[in-house]
Amino acid sequence: MPVPIHEQAKIDKFFEEIASFEAAYRYPSFRFIAIRHKGEWILCRGMVALDLAPREFLPHFEKADIYAGDLALSEIASSPREFLKLLLSGSVELADRALKFPADHTGNHTAIHFTFDGGRYSQDQAGKLTVNGSNSVYYISNEAEIIRQLKTSDGAFQSIQELAAQLHMDFDSSMYIHVDVLAPRVAEITNNSCVEHEHAGIELRLSGALDHERASLALRGTSYSGRELRLAMPPMLWKQDDAKDWRCAFDVPFPDGKSVACTLSYGNFVQHQQIITEPLSLHDPLRFVYGQWNSAGKAFAEIIDRREAGGRAGEDFEDCVAAMLSLCGFRTLSVDRLPGLNKLAPDIVAADTKGNLLIVECTVKLPKADDKLGNLFNRYKAIREGLDRAGLDHIQTLPVLAVALSRDDISSYLGAAKDAGILLWGREDLHKLKCSVESKSANEIFDAIKAEKFMQDLS
């Protein structure tokens, strides 16, 4: 049955908005979780990622009543548009089976289009389309049996959400089965951009599949006195890097300049907006005051390396982690210290300047002592679901367990942490965080943690 005209218009609008840079999406992929229902596989959650670069695909997972996979979209359809036609027909044919995508009780599929042009972008995305089907409660009624199968698998997942996390997907509490189509931004203002020594140094990156002549940058400067400053824009000279992406770097004279608001567009579509300033170590008064008494970071090091676990050791360690995150530019809240919440809330919630959240639990003992991994996962899940219900699904969240032990001491827990989508920090990782107090911004640290490049490789 054809999708209603007003729903088709949302799909058309999504492709219309990304049309000028769609050529960059050369490696589209499809991840999914399907549930067996009355002898058919029902596509309950799916994600079409319009990838800019090739990547390794994740292994498929299959039990009697649950099936999850990750594959190139070209194995199913010739293009994302053709894939959506299959999806809206109610069935997606894989090599060995069909994934059914039933319509709702009216016999229709619905669509939601999120636009991020004009500054309404979401982190790394340029666009998002969600296609909804039937009510999900019809197909996940045997959740207890599915969880039993997950727990007896080689991966020993505790929930469907843990399986979804391994696929870098969310299995949220949505009422409807649905598939998201995610279009990442194709251009960015890199973290190498900053204001320093009366100059603004700006570096841009653009997908190598696109025409750099269609990229444009708008700058608006602000002085220390609050005046708006005119900036002379030099020619944008692009060169290809080793990954064949386009890069452009230049300096703009900026006397008495405090910050520059940058808007990078491609084909008249805003891809990235960023306010660049001096390196944080030059102008952050908290770091300055901290350095007056603790320039070598000895206080933090002593707490991180402390051997005893009794007395105030746990509270001191939590305070230490919260302080380091705060000095790195995160806004932190020690939620568990609030009266009445200590048994329900995480130890620390830390937000970067984009609103992305680190959900942090701290312990001076082995993680199994207080079931820290399980408690953290449940608290992270509650926060994630709350954000999604509030329409804040663009906020990224990462669960972190900080342990005052060496990585050798906690090595046996890395596998369980990875399976739950939790980052596990040992003493060595916390010393890296301590060293970042003077040199890294919260946004840089969050992005690096997300990419698993800042702390440790969990693979």
C-alpha positions in Angstrom: 0.0 0.0 0.0 1.5 3.4 -0.9 2.5 5.7 1.9 0.1 8.6 2.4 1.0 11.8 0.5 1.8 13.9 3.6 4.1 11.1 4.9 5.8 10.8 1.5 6.4 14.5 1.5 8.5 14.1 4.7 10.6 11.5 3.0 11.0 13.6 -0.1 12.0 16.6 2.0 14.8 14.6 3.7 16.3 13.6 0.4 15.8 17.1 -1.0 17.8 18.6 1.9 20.8 16.2 1.5 20.7 16.2 -2.4 23.5 18.7 -2.8 25.9 16.5 -0.8 24.4 13.1 -1.1 27.3 12.0 -3.3 29.5 11.9 -0.2 27.4 9.0 1.2 29.2 6.3 -0.8 29.1 3.5 1.8 25.5 3.2 3.2 24.9 0.3 5.6 22.0 -1.3 7.4 21.9 -2.5 11.0 18.8 -4.2 12.4 17.2 -6.2 15.2 14.4 -8.6 14.2 12.1 -10.6 16.5 10.4 -13.9 15.4 6.6 -13.6 15.6 4.2 -16.3 14.4 6.8 -17.8 12.1 7.9 -14.5 10.6 10.9 -12.2 11.3 9.6 -8.7 12.3 12.0 -5.8 11.7 11.6 -4.1 15.1 14.6 -1.7 15.0 16.8 -0.7 12.1 19.3 2.0 11.2 20.4 3.0 7.7 23.7 4.8 8.2 24.8 6.9 5.2 28.4 6.3 5.9 31.1 8.5 4.4 33.9 5.9 4.6 34.1 2.1 4.5 34.1 0.3 7.8 34.2 -3.3 9.1 30.8 -4.8 9.6 29.8 -6.3 12.9 29.1 -10.0 13.2 25.5 -11.2 12.9 23.7 -12.6 15.9 20.9 -15.2 15.8 18.9 -17.2 18.2 15.5 -18.9 17.9 13.5 -15.7 18.4 15.9 -12.9 17.8 18.2 -12.0 14.9 20.5 -9.0 14.5 22.8 -8.0 11.7 25.0 -5.4 10.0 25.6 -5.3 6.3 26.1 -3.1 3.3 22.9 -1.6 2.0 23.9 -2.6 -1.5 23.2 -6.2 -0.6 19.5 -5.3 -0.3 18.8 -2.3 -2.6 20.6 -0.2 -5.2 20.1 3.0 -3.1 18.7 4.4 0.1 15.6 5.5 -1.8 15.1 2.0 -3.2 15.5 0.5 0.3 12.8 2.8 1.6 10.4 1.6 -1.1 11.0 -2.0 0.0 10.6 -1.0 3.6 7.3 0.8 2.9 6.1 -2.2 0.9 6.2 -4.1 4.2 9.0 -6.5 3.5 12.8 -6.3 3.1 14.4 -9.3 1.4 17.8 -10.5 2.8 19.8 -13.2 1.1 18.3 -15.9 3.4 15.0 -14.5 4.8 12.5 -11.7 4.7 12.2 -9.1 7.4 8.6 -8.0 7.7 7.8 -4.3 8.5 4.0 -4.2 9.1 2.0 -1.0 8.9 0.1 0.5 11.8 -3.6 -0.3 12.6 -4.7 2.2 9.9 -2.7 0.2 7.3 -0.2 3.0 6.9 3.5 3.7 7.7 4.4 7.1 9.0 7.5 9.2 8.8 9.3 11.9 10.9 11.8 14.2 9.3 14.3 16.1 11.5 16.0 19.1 9.8 19.4 20.4 11.1 19.9 23.2 8.5 20.3 26.7 9.7 22.0 25.7 12.9 19.3 23.2 14.0 21.8 20.4 13.6 22.4 17.6 16.0 26.0 16.8 16.8 27.5 15.0 13.8 24.2 14.8 11.8 23.1 16.8 8.8 19.7 15.0 8.6 17.6 12.2 10.1 14.5 10.4 8.9 12.5 8.0 11.0 10.0 5.6 9.4 7.5 4.0 11.8 5.4 0.8 11.4 3.1 -1.1 13.7 2.9 -1.0 17.5 5.9 -2.8 18.8 4.1 -4.4 21.7 2.6 -7.0 19.3 6.0 -8.4 18.5 8.0 -8.2 21.8 5.4 -9.9 24.0 7.8 -12.8 24.6 10.6 -10.6 25.9 11.3 -12.9 28.9 12.1 -15.8 26.5 14.2 -13.5 24.3 16.2 -12.4 27.3 16.7 -16.0 28.3 18.1 -16.8 24.8 20.4 -13.7 25.0 21.8 -14.8 28.4 22.6 -18.3 27.2 24.4 -17.0 24.1 28.2 -16.8 23.7 28.0 -13.1 24.1 25.9 -13.4 27.3 23.8 -10.3 26.8 21.6 -9.3 29.7 19.0 -7.5 27.5 18.0 -6.5 24.0 19.4 -3.1 24.8 22.9 -4.6 25.4 22.7 -6.3 22.0 21.6 -3.1 20.4 24.6 -1.2 22.0 27.0 -3.7 20.4 25.5 -2.7 17.1 25.9 1.0 18.1 22.1 1.3 18.0 19.4 2.3 20.6 16.6 -0.2 21.4 14.5 2.4 23.1 11.0 2.2 24.6 9.3 3.6 21.4 5.7 2.5 20.9 6.4 1.7 17.2 8.7 -0.5 15.3 10.9 1.9 13.3 13.9 2.4 11.1 16.1 5.5 11.3 18.0 6.9 8.3 21.0 9.0 9.5 22.9 11.4 7.3 26.1 12.6 8.9 27.5 16.0 8.2 30.0 16.1 5.3 32.0 19.1 6.5 33.3 20.3 9.9 35.3 22.9 11.6 38.0 20.8 13.3 39.2 21.0 16.9 42.5 22.4 15.7 40.8 25.8 15.2 41.5 28.3 18.0 42.1 32.0 18.7 45.7 32.8 19.8 48.3 35.6 19.6 45.9 38.1 17.9 45.1 35.6 15.1 42.2 33.2 14.5 43.5 29.9 13.1 40.8 27.9 11.4 40.9 24.4 9.9 38.1 22.9 7.8 37.5 19.4 6.6 35.2 18.3 3.7 34.4 14.9 2.2 36.7 14.1 -0.7 33.7 13.1 -2.8 32.4 16.7 -3.0 33.3 19.8 -4.9 35.2 22.1 -2.4 34.1 25.1 -4.5 30.6 24.7 -3.1 31.8 25.1 0.5 31.5 28.4 2.2 32.4 29.8 5.6 30.9 32.8 7.4 32.8 34.4 10.3 31.7 36.8 13.0 34.2 38.0 15.6 33.7 39.3 19.1 36.2 41.5 21.0 37.0 41.3 24.7 34.9 44.5 25.2 31.9 42.8 23.5 32.2 44.7 20.1 31.4 42.8 16.9 34.5 42.7 14.7 34.9 42.5 11.0 37.1 39.7 9.8 38.9 39.7 6.5 38.3 36.3 4.9 41.3 35.0 3.0 41.0 32.7 0.0 40.1 29.1 0.9 42.8 26.9 -0.5 41.9 23.2 -0.3 44.3 20.3 -0.3 43.5 16.6 0.0 44.9 14.7 3.0 46.0 11.0 3.2 42.4 9.9 3.5 41.5 11.8 0.3 39.3 14.3 2.2 39.6 18.0 1.5 41.3 20.1 4.1 41.7 23.9 4.3 43.6 25.8 7.0 44.2 29.6 7.2 44.9 32.4 9.7 42.8 35.6 10.1 44.3 38.7 11.8 42.3 39.2 14.9 43.6 41.9 17.3 41.7 42.3 20.5 39.7 39.3 19.5 38.1 37.0 22.0 36.1 34.5 19.9 34.9 33.8 16.4 31.5 32.4 15.5 32.0 30.1 12.4 29.3 28.8 10.2 30.4 26.2 7.6 28.0 25.4 4.7 27.9 23.2 1.7 25.5 23.9 -1.1 23.7 26.5 1.0 23.1 23.9 3.8 24.6 24.6 7.2 26.9 21.7 8.1 28.6 22.9 11.2 28.6 25.8 13.6 31.3 26.4 16.1 32.5 29.2 18.3 36.3 29.1 18.6 38.2 30.8 21.4 41.6 30.8 23.0 42.9 27.4 24.2 41.1 26.8 27.6 44.4 26.7 29.5 44.9 30.4 28.6 41.6 31.9 29.8 39.8 29.5 32.1 39.9 31.0 35.6 39.2 27.7 37.3 42.3 26.1 35.8 44.3 29.2 36.8 43.2 29.0 40.4 43.8 25.2 40.4 47.3 25.8 39.1 48.2 28.2 41.9 48.3 25.4 44.4 48.5 22.2 42.3 50.5 23.0 39.2 51.9 19.5 38.9 48.6 17.8 39.6 50.1 16.0 42.7 46.8 16.1 44.7 44.9 14.2 42.0 47.8 11.8 41.5 47.9 10.9 45.2 44.2 10.1 45.3 44.2 8.1 42.1 47.2 6.0 43.3 46.0 5.7 46.9 46.0 2.0 48.0 43.6 1.8 50.9 39.9 1.4 50.2 38.5 2.2 53.7 37.3 5.4 55.4 36.7 8.3 53.0 38.7 6.7 50.1 35.6 6.2 48.0 34.2 9.8 48.5 37.7 11.3 47.9 38.1 9.3 44.7 34.6 10.4 43.4 35.4 14.1 44.3 38.7 13.7 42.4 37.1 12.4 39.3 34.4 15.1 39.3 37.0 17.8 39.8 39.2 16.6 36.9 36.2 16.5 34.6 35.2 20.0 35.8 38.6 21.4 35.1 38.5 19.8 31.6 35.5 22.0 30.9 32.6 19.7 31.7 29.7 20.9 33.8 29.5 18.3 36.6 26.9 17.3 39.1 27.5 14.8 41.8 24.0 13.5 41.7 24.3 10.8 44.3 25.2 13.4 47.0 21.7 14.9 46.7 19.5 13.8 49.6 17.1 11.0 48.8 18.8 10.1 45.5 21.9 8.3 46.5 20.6 4.8 45.8 19.0 5.7 42.5 21.3 8.2 40.8 24.8 7.8 39.2 27.8 9.3 41.1 28.5 12.0 38.5 26.9 13.4 35.4 29.2 15.5 33.3 28.1 17.6 30.3 30.3 19.1 27.6 29.4 22.4 25.9 27.1 20.7 23.4 25.1 19.0 26.1 26.6 15.5 25.6 26.7 13.6 28.8 29.1 11.3 30.6 27.3 9.1 33.1 30.0 8.2 35.6 30.2 5.7 38.5 33.2 5.5 40.7 34.6 2.7 42.8 37.8 2.0 44.7 37.1 -1.7 44.7 36.7 -4.4 42.0 33.5 -3.7 39.9 31.9 -6.9 41.1 31.9 -5.8 44.7 28.8 -3.6 44.4 27.6 -4.8 41.0 28.9 -1.5 39.6 28.5 -2.5 36.0 24.9 -3.6 36.3 24.0 -0.5 38.4 25.7 1.8 36.0 24.0 0.2 33.0 20.5 0.6 34.6 21.1 4.3 35.5 22.5 5.0 32.1 19.5 3.4 30.5 17.1 5.4 32.6 18.8 8.7 31.6 18.9 7.7 28.0 15.2 6.7 27.9 14.3 9.9 29.7 16.1 12.1 27.2 14.5 10.2 24.3 11.0 10.7 25.8 11.7 14.4 26.2 12.6 14.7 22.5 16.3 15.1 23.3 17.5 12.1 21.3 20.2 14.2 19.7 22.0 14.4 23.1 24.8 11.7 23.1 25.4 9.7 26.3 28.3 7.6 27.4 28.5 5.4 30.5 31.9 5.3 32.3 33.0 3.3 35.3 36.1 4.8 36.9 38.0 2.4 39.1 40.9 3.3 41.4 42.8 0.1 40.4 45.3 -0.6 37.6 44.2 -1.9 34.2 45.8 -5.2 35.0 43.7 -5.5 38.1 40.4 -4.9 36.1 41.4 -6.6 32.9 39.0 -9.5 33.5 36.1 -7.0 33.5 36.8 -5.3 30.1 34.8 -7.9 28.2 31.7 -7.5 30.3 32.0 -3.7 30.2 32.4 -3.7 26.4 29.4 -5.9 26.0 27.3 -3.5 28.0 28.6 -0.5 26.1 30.4 0.8 29.2 33.9 2.4 29.2 36.1 1.1 32.0 38.8 3.5 33.3 41.6 2.3 35.4 44.4 4.3 37.1 46.4 4.7 33.9 43.3 6.2 32.1 42.6 8.6 35.0 46.2 9.9 34.9 45.6 10.7 31.2 42.5 12.6 32.2 44.6 14.5 34.8 47.1 15.4 32.1 44.3 16.8 30.0 43.3 19.4 32.5 45.7 21.9 31.0 45.3 21.0 27.3 42.0 19.5 26.2 38.5 20.8 26.0 35.4 19.0 27.2 34.2 18.6 23.6 37.5 17.2 22.4 37.6 14.7 25.3 34.0 13.6 24.7 34.5 13.1 21.0 37.8 11.2 21.6 36.1 9.0 24.3 33.3 8.2 21.9 35.8 7.2 19.2 37.6 5.0 21.8 40.8 6.9 21.1 41.2 8.9 24.4 41.3 6.2 27.1 41.8 2.7 25.9 41.0 0.4 23.1 38.3 -2.0 24.3 38.5 -4.2 21.2 
